[in-house]
């Protein structure tokens, strides 16, 4: 995998710390869509992926969603 090391873990830390959504959104906006799609698909459980989508702007979510499997 070409994912940046620990991307899923970094996202998980932001989710677990219950930091305000702005902090998570700011982090997510710095990621490239392909890396974020892969992390959501392979590194995070469904509930974590849902929380990430809730934090994303609608524009970012629209870019990331096509990179996910139908099941996810």
Secondary structure, DSSP 8 states (H G I E B T S, - for coil): ----TTHHHHHHHHHHTT--HHHHHHHHHTS-HHHHHHHHHHTS-HHHHHHHHHHS-HHHHHHHHTTS-S--
